[in-house]
Amino acid sequence: MNAPPVLHRGAKAILAPEFFDALQATCLPRYPGVRGTEPRRVALALSGGVDSMALAYLCYQFQKRYRFSKLSDNPLHHFQAVIINHDLREGSLEEAIKVANVLRDRFNMPATVHPAKWAEVLAPGQHHKDVPNVETLARQARYRRIGDFCKNSGIASLLTAHHEGDQYETVLMRLLAGHAYRGLRGMRAATDIPECYDMHGSYQSGFHDDQERVSPYYNLRPTRRDKKKMRASLREEALEAAADDVNDALKSFGFDYLEYEGIALGKRAPLPMPLDCEDGGIMMYRPLLEFSKERLIATCLENGVPWFEDHTNQDPTLTTRNAIRHMYKNYTLPVALQKPSILHLAERCRQRVHREEAEAQKLASHALVLDFEPSVGTAVVEFRPFRLPAVPRRSTTSPAARQRRIAHFRHIAAIMIRRLISLVTPERDLSPLAQLDHLVSLLFPSLADASSPRPPSPPKAYVICGVHFTPLIGDYPLRWLLSRAPPVSHVPRPTAKLNQLGLRYRLSHPRNWKKGHWSPWVQFDGRYWARSRTRLPFKVFLAPFEPEHQKAFRTALGDDRAKDDLARMLRRYAPAKVRYTLPALYVNAPITELLEGGGHWPPYSDLFPASDALGEEDAEGGAAEDGTAEGGTMGMSYKKRLVARRLLWENELVRNAKPQLIALPTLGVALPGLEEWVDVEIRYRKVDHNVIHAGAVGRERERGRRRALEAIRRHPPRSRRRVA
């Protein structure tokens, strides 16, 4: 702990009502239509510094004064402190323990100390004290450890102590790095937890698992008051029959997706497996972004809250952030680089991005998503012609003004197109807006300017961000199929390992094997979450549908109707090369005999040849099919040798065998009898449903306006007579 610093007289401690307003403004409901009635814990990511201890004290006051107040979607149960030990300096563990003891004794707050997960961010053989980019790796290791703790503890809200000074340093660092205005917005007050993109339940996932709990945190059941309002609304719409049973009436009010049958002609294909789109995860909130560090220090000083200073934060040669902090404290920077100017710049950038996002949402009415199929990861979009809106001023008709307007709307169109790309792309980081310039000209020819290349006629396919834009030309307006681009030949195929039944659970005949536990959720191809439980003796994994497995898989289906259904589904939902991006389920050795009810283990004569003589006791006992002894007791040495020989036999079989395709789980097609051996659950990642429905909503609004104008034209209102 350090001596109290000298503060400016204007620095005042943060009051409890101020912090309450900041929390309520930051921790907004994620699901406004969902009722969260069960109290839930909220995590605090603390380090022991003055800003962290001030946050802990303010949360302590908040819980005393505003107990059971709602944060995000649920009432607050209590705060849980999480302290991460990076082990980057001597005595860091002892200091972390001291911080935890202060939180428990002073604030009666549960606190736990966890080591950073360095093994997940370092290469084999590396040590975290020897890497040059230690700050970046420490951030990754810290957030992954916090995300793992929150997921296992059922925590969905995380508070951090980032303050106004941190915001200033972040924006200035990005300014020096050459970021544009979209990168100069600084840290957002609420965002998904970073660095946990492949952790199910931590990043944008886990909502459906919550609904499977006995007492879910998010309550989707309507209350009595809601049911009463629904009945009244239904009666007003002359649906008296449905109003008697609200639960049946609600089912008729879901979103109706427009089915698109323009990809393939012929017989109607069976529907693929319906996939749920994930949602949820951990949200990180920064309620102190509007408060300066001086006010945080004053809060700790006035209330006698101790803190622990990390001296490595004062070393200007260690990190870029430390260098900026040193310059700001010890030198007079130009006015344009001082804190008020930089923070004002960040606010202007945030407002500009907000306006552009709102315009892109309006422009989305020109892109109608006719069909979105998460089962195959495709979307069919119809792009309507775009016309520049009329403006009253004559000056805007000049060529220079027109070019500026075209450039502006091209930028807005790029934002909207990137939203559509996010529906099907396997990539996490999308291309900058400037790289979508050619795609804007291709999809909106009316926005092409003199510097843009002339779009080809007829339009050709285009690939960007791992998304393949394929034109669908027919007797209808031009439509585009957005699909995941097939993997490049020289790039390793994405795979996701699931699970395998352990050897000790399958020493007997296969008919006696039982399915194991569900495997952890894994991410496949950046688009799907998958898990499985199996009683197969070989490893089960997900990989793309490869062409060389198609004929053998179709032949193994056996039934002609199943073969025809598979052909129609592939032609309808996954035409051409799209089918080779589907997630397919494989095993690393053949299992055809097992599915047909046969055995698995080879004869004992193959495992123990004649040259390998058994002991007299073992030979007299004999061996049964299920591995037990008949007429005697099997010796332990024989059991161990039997297990070892079977394990060697399986390893040799896997080494010489090729993987076998056993199912296309997102289409609901599998080898006959596989459901007795493997259960697979797959979900699509979180998608922005506003993008899917924006075009349909905009189209309906336009139709409503046209009907209103047509009604006015047919029946013009009578002019009012003037009263003398």
N, C-alpha and C positions, 0 to 999 in steps of 0.2 A: 504494500500500500504506500502511496506517495503522499507528500504534504499537500494540503489544499492549494490549488493555484489561485492567483489573483484574478478576480473577475471584474468585468466592467459593471458599473453600478446599474446599468439598464437591464442586466440579465436577471430574470426572475424565475423562481421555481414554477414548474408546471403544476397547475391545480387539477384536482380530480375531475371537475366538470369539463375542463379542456380536453383531458385525455379521453373522457367518455365520448365527447363529440367526435374526436379523431378516430376512435375505434368504430363508432357507428357509421362514420363516413367511409371508412376503409373496408370493414368487414361486411360488405353488402351480401344479401342472400344470393346464392348461386342458382337455386331453384325456387323462384318466387311462388310457383304454384304448388309446392310440396310443403307439407306441414311437418316440421321437426319438433316433436314433443319430448323426446328423451334427452336429458342433459348429457353434454358431451365435453370431454376434456379438450383443452387447448394447449399446445406445446409452445414453449419459449426457447428459442435458440440463443443461449447465453455464453459469453466468454469470460466474464468477470471484469471487463472494463467499465468505465464510468457510464457509457451509454447503455450497456447491458444491465448494470445494476439499477440504473434509473428506470428502465423498462420493467424490471422485476418489482421495484417499489410501487410504480404506478399501477401495475396489474394487481398487486396486493391491495392497494387502496380501492381499486375498481371492484374487486370481489367482495370487499367488506361493505361498500356503499350500495353497489348495484348487483347484489347476488341474484343469480338465475336470470340475469339479463341475456338477451339473445345476441350471440355473435355468429355471423353468417347465417346458417340455417337452423341451429339448435341452441337451446339455452345453455349457459355456461355451467359446467359442473365444478371444475377447478382448473387451475393452471398447473402445468407440468414442465419443469425446467429440464432441458437437455444440454449437457456440457460435453463438448468433443475435445479430446486430448490428441493433438497432432504429433506430440513427441518430437518437436523441432528444436527444443532448447532444454537445458538442464532445469529440473525442478518443475516442469510443466504439469506432471501428474499430481504432485503435492499441491500446487496452486489450484488445480481444478477441484481437488478434494476440499480445500479450504472454501472455495466459492460455493460448493454444494452445501457445506456445513452452515455457512452464513444464510443461505436461502432457507434451509430447514429451520434454523434456530430463530432467525429474525422475522421471516415472512411466513413461516409454517407452510412452506411450499415444497412439495416432493421434487427432488432433484437427483438425477442420475448422471454418472460420468461414463462415457463410452470412448474407446479408442477409434481413431479414424480408420476407414477401410482402405488402407494403402494398397493392399494386394490387388484390388480391382482396377486401379488406375496406373499401376507401375508395370513395366515389362519384366519378364523373368530375369532375376539376377540383379535388378536395380534396387537401390536403397533410397528412401525418400529424402535423406539428407544430402545426397550427392547429385540430384537432378537440377538442371538450371532453372526450369520453369516450375519451381516449387510452389509458388503462390497459386497458379492455375490448378495444379494437381491437388493441392491441399483443399481448394474449394470443391473439387469433384469428390474427393474422399469424404469431406465433411458432410456434404449434402446427401450423399448416398447412405451414409451411416444414419443421418437424421431421418431420411425417408424410410429406411428399413425399420427404425424404431417406431415411427408414427404408424406405419402400416400394421405392425404387429400389435400395437396398442389401441387400434381403432380411433386414431386421431386424424382429423381431416383439416385442421387449421393450425398454421404455424406462424408465430409472430417473431419478427426479427427487429433489431435495434438500429437499423439504418436511419440516419438522421440527415439534416440539411447539409452538413459538411460532407458526408459521404456522397450525397447527390451531386454536389459541386465538383468533387474530385472525379467522379465517374464521367460526368459530361465533359470536363476539361480533358481527361485522358482520351475520350473518344474524339474530341475536337482535334487534339494533337495527332491522333492516328488517321485523320482524314475522313471520318464518317460524314455522311450527308445528314440532312435534317431528320430523317426517320431514325437515325441512330443517335441523334443528339437529344432525344426525349428524356434520356436518363432512366433511372429505375422506376418501374411502375409500382403503384401502391399495392396492387393485388395481382398475383401471377401464379401460374403453376410452379411447383417446386422444380428447380433446374437439376440437371445432371442425373436424373432418374428415369430417363426415357424408356429403358427396357425393364423397369421394375413394375410389375403388375400390382395394383392397389396403391401405388405411390404416385404414378403419373397418369392422369386422365383415364383412370380405370378403377373398378371396384364397386360401382354403383349396383350392378346386378347381384354381386355377392352380398351386398348389404340387404337387398330385398329378400334374399333367401334366409336371413336370420329370423329367429322367432320374434324378436322385438327390433325391427329395423330402425335406424336413425332417421331415415327419410320416409315419412308416412304418406303413401299415395291414396289412402282410403278417404273418400269425402266425408265430411262431418254431417251431422243432422241438418245444420243450417244450410250447408251447400246443397244437400239433397232437396231441401224445401225450395230453395231458389231454382233448382233444376226442374222440379215438378211444375212450378209456376211458369217457367219459361217454355216448357214443353206444351202446357195447356194453351199458352198464348199462340203457339204455332200450330194449333189444331192437331196435336199428337196425343189425344187423350188415352188411346190404347197403350201407347208406349209410356205415358206418364205414370201408369199404375205400377210399372216395374222400372225404376230408374236404372238399375244395374244393366238391364237389357237395352235400355235406350242409350246408355252411354256408349255401348259397343258400336252403335250406328253413327257415331259422331267422330270416328277416327279420321286420320288423313287418308285420302284416296289418292294413291299414286297412279299416274297416267301410264298405262301399259303401252309399250312400244313394240310393234311387230314388224319393223322395217329392216331388221338385220338379216333375217332368213325367212324364206317362204316355205310353204309346205304344211305338213301336219303340225298341230299344236304340240309344243314340247312340254313335258312334265315340269312342274315348278321346282326350282332348286331348294335346298335346305334354307329355311328362314334364319338369318343371322341377326343377333342383337348387336347393336353398336354400343361400344363401351362409353362410360362417362364416369365422373367422380375423380378420385385422387385427392392429393394434398394441395391445398392452396396456401401460398405464402403471402402474408400481409406485413406491410411496413407502416405502422401507424405514426411513427415519429418523423416522417420525412419533412413535415412542416415546422419542426422544432430545431433550433440551433443547438450545437454542442454546449454552448455557454449555459443555456437554460437547463440542459441535462445535468451539467456540473452543479448548477445552483440547486437543482432538485435534490441531489445527493447530499450537498453540504447542509442545506437547511433542515434536512430530516435525519442527519447523522448516518447516512448509508455508506458503508465502506466500499472501496473498489480496489482492483488489482491491475496495475499498469504493466503492459507488455513492452519491455524496453526495445524489442526488435522493431516496433512500429516507429521508432524515432530514427532508425538508420536509413538515411536517404539513399544509400548505395544498394539496398536490399531489393526494393521493388519500385516500380514506377509510381505507385500511389504514395509511397513514403517520400519520394523525391518531390512530387507536387505538393504534398503537405508541408515539407520543409521550405519550399519556395514561398508558399503563401504566408507562412508564419514569420519568415525572416527577411523577406524582400517586399518592396512595394511594386506590385505588378501593374501593368497598364490598366486603365479603367475598363477596357473591353474584356480583360481576363480576370477581373476581380469577381468576387462571389455574387454580388447583386446582378451584374451583367450576365454572367453565365447562367444563373438560375432563371433570369428573365428570358434568355434565349431558349432554355429548355421548355419553359412554359409556352412560348410561341410555337415551338416545334410540335408540342403535344396538341395544341389547338389546331394547327394546320393538318396534322395527320388525322385528327378526329373529323375535320370537315371533309377530307378526302375519302375517308372510310364511309361517311354518310352518303356522299355522292356516289360511291361505288355500289352501295346498297340500292340506291335508286336506279342506277344503270343496270343492275342485275335483272330488272324486268325485261331487258332485251335478250336475256339468255335463259330460255325455258328448259329446265332439266326434265326431259320427258321420262326418263327411266334411270334410276340409280340402283344397281344390283351389288350390294356388298358381298354376296356369295361369290362373285367372280371379280369384283373390284372394277366395275365399269360404270360409265354414265353416258347417256345419250343426251346431247344438248342441241337445241335449235337456237341459233343466233339470228335475231331479227335485225333488219337494216337500221342503222342509227343515223338520225338527222340532227344537225346542230340546232339547239333550241333557238327560237327567235328572240331577238333583243330589241328594245325600243330605240336605242341610240344609233345614229347614223355613222358615228365614228367607227363602230365595230364592223362596218362593211368594207373597210379598207383592207388591202391584201395583208398588211402586217398584223392587223388585229385578228383577221381570220386565221392566220398561221398560229398566233398565240392561243386562240381558242381551240384549234385542232390539237396543238401540242398538249394543252391542258386535258382535253377529253381523251387523248391517247394515254395519258398517264392514269386517268381514272379507269379506263378500260383495262389497263395492265393490272391494276389492283384487283378488279373484278375477275379477270382471267386467272390470276394467281389463287384466288379463293376457290375457283373451280378445280384447279390443279391439285389443291390440297385434299380433294375428295379421294383421289385414286393414286397419288404419288407414293412411292415407297421411301422417298427421301425425307429427312427431317428438316434440313436447311434448304429452302427453296431459292431459286435463282433471283438475283436482283431485278427490280422492275425494268431497268434499262435493257436487260437481255431478252425481254418479252416483246421488243419493238416489232420484230418481224411477225410474230404471232398475232399482234394487234392488227397489222395490215392484212393478214390472211383472214381473220375472222370478221373484221369490220372494214371492208374496202372503202367505205365512205370516209373513214378517218385517215386514209393514206395521204401523206403530204408529198411535197416534191422530192425530199431527200430519201423517202422510203422506197424500197424496190417494189415494182409493180407485182401484185399477187398473181400467180399463175391461174390460167383458166383452161380446163377445169382445175379446181384446187387440188393440191397434192398433200400427202400425209406429212406430218411434222412431229419431231420428237424433242421434248425439253423436260427437264426435271424428272426424268424417268417415266414420263407420260407420253403415250403415243396418240396423237390426234389423227383420226382416220375419217375422211369425208364419206358420208353416206348419201349418194346421189340417187334420186328417184323422183316419183311423181308427187313431190311435196317439197316444201322449202328446205334449203340445204341444212343438213344436220351432221353433227360430228360425234363420233364414238371416241370417248376418252377411256383409255385402258393403260394398264401398266406395260411399259415397253419390255419385250422379252430380254432376258439377261444376255449381255454380250459374251461371245464365245471365250474370250481370254479372261473374263472376270469369274471368280469362284461363285458357284451357285449358293444362294442363301439356304441354310438348313437350320432346323430347330430340333434338338434332341428331346425326346419325351421320356419314356421310362421302359423298364424291362423287369419281368418277374424274376426275383432272386433265385439262385440255384437251390438254396435250402428250402424253398417253398414248392419245389417241383421235382423232388427225388422220386416220387411215386409215378403211377400211370397218369397220362395227361387228363383223363377224365376226372381225376381227383384234384386237379389244380384249381385254385381260387384266384379271382382277380385281386390285385393289390390295391393300394391306396392311390388316390388321384395324385398325379405329378404336379409340381409347381407350374404356374402359368409361365409360358415362355412366349417371346415375341418372334414372329416369322415374317420376314420380308418387309418389316416396317409397317405392315398393314393389319396383321392378324395376331390375336392372342389365342393360344391353344394349350390344352392340357389333356391328359389321357390316363386311363387305368387299364391294365392289361394282365392277361395270364399267359402271354406268349413267351417262349424261351429266348427270343432274340430282341434286339434293340429296335424300338419303334421310333421313327423320326419323320419330320415333314421336310419336303423338298419340292421344287417345281415339277410339274408334270412334264416328263421328258418324252420326246417322240418315239424313242426306241421301245418304250414300255407300253405304248398304246395298243398295239396289235395283241400282245400277250394278255393284257388286262381285259380286252374285249372278248377274247376267246375264253378266258377263265370265268366270265360271267355265266356261260352255259345257256341260259334261257334266251331264245331269240327276241322275246319282247324286251328283256332287259338290255340287250344289245341295241335294239332300235331306239329305246328311250335314251340311252347314252349318246347315240349318234345325233338324235334330235336336240338334246340339251346342249351338246357341244356346238352344233350348228346355230342354235338359237341364241345362246347366252355367251358363248366363247368362240366366235368365229375366227378362222385363220390362225394367226400366231397368238391370239389372246389366250387360247387354251393352254399354251405352254407357260403361262404365268400362274396357273391355278395351283393352290397348295395341294399336294398329293401326299398320301400316307404310305410309307415304305417300311419294310423290315429288311434287315441285312442278311437274311438267309431264306430259302424257300420254306413255306408253311402249308403248301397245298395238301400234303398228307394229313397234317393236323386238322385242317378244316374239314376234311372228309371223314374224320373220326378215327384215324389211325393212331399208331403209337409215335413215340419220339426217340426213345433211346435205342441204340443198336443192340444186337444180341450180345450176350456176355462173352461169347467166343471171340467177337471182334474186339471187345474191350480187354479181355484177358486171353491172349493167344496161348497155345499149348506150351510154348517155351517159358511162359510166365507161370510157374507152378504155384498153386495155392497151398496154404497150410492144411494139414490133415483135418483139423477141426472145421475149417471153412469148407473143404471139399465134402466132408460128411454132411454138413448142414445143407448144402445146396443153396440155390438162389431163386427167389420168386420173381415174377415180372415186376412187381411194384417195389423191389429192393429189399423186402423182408426175407428172413430165412425160414425155410420149411424143414421141420424135423430137427432143428437145432438152433442155437443162438449165434448170430453173426458176430464175429469179433470186431473190436474197434479198429484194428489195423485194416481189416477188409473194408469197413465203411469208409475210412479215409482214402484208401486206394481207389475204391469205387467212385467216390466224389471227384478225386483228382483225375481219373481216367475219363469220366464223363465231361469234366471241364475241358480237358485237352481235346476231346473229340469235338465238342462244340466250337472251340476256338479254331480248330482245323477246318471245320465245316464253314464257318463264317469267312475264313481267310480265302477259301477257294470258291465261294459262292458270290453271285451278283445280287444286289438289292432287288427285292420283289415289290412291285406296286400292288397294294391291297385295297386302296380306297381313294376316292375323290370326295373328301368329307364335306366340302362346301356345296357340292351338288347332291349329296345324299346317295352316292353310288358306291357300293362296296362289294367285295367278293361274297358269294353265298356262304352264310354261316359265320361271317366275321363278327357279327354283333354278339356272339357268345364268347368271343375272345378279347375284344377290344372295345372300349367306350372312349369316344373322342368328343370334346366340346371345343368349339371354335367361336370366337367373337371378332367382329370388326372393330377397328380402333375408333376413337371418338371422331365424329364428323360435325361440321357446322350445318345444322338443319336449316338455318336461315338461308344458306346458299341454295339448298335444294328447293325450298318453297318460295323463294323470292320471285322467281320468274312467273310461277303460277299465280301468286298473289297480285303481282303487277299486271298480268294479263287480265285477271278478273276485274281489277279496278278500271282498266282501260275499257273493257267491255261495258262495265256499268256506266262510265262516262258517255260512251257512244250511245247506249240505249237512252240515257237521259237527254242527250242532245237531239236524238231522233224523235223522242217524245215531244220535246219543245218545238221542233220544226213542224211536226204534224199538228200539234195543238198549241199554237202560240198563246201566251197569256193575254187577256184583254187589257187594253190600256185603261188606266184609271181616268175617270172624268173629273175635270177640274170643277170645284164647287165655287160659284160666283160669290 
